[in-house]
């Protein structure tokens, strides 16, 4: 995991994940979806999601779907 992202509070992590997703959604409706920054943001959103899920799994080891 990325250390600076690991240090974010759960609230800030969620906020950053939501806002990144919103930015990606807006970019998909423009030619900006073909820019390199789009791919970087996509990877950032995936990384944020992974961190959030890992934290959840660690805090809720008995949770099953």
Beta strands, then each sheet from edge to edge (+ up, - down):
end
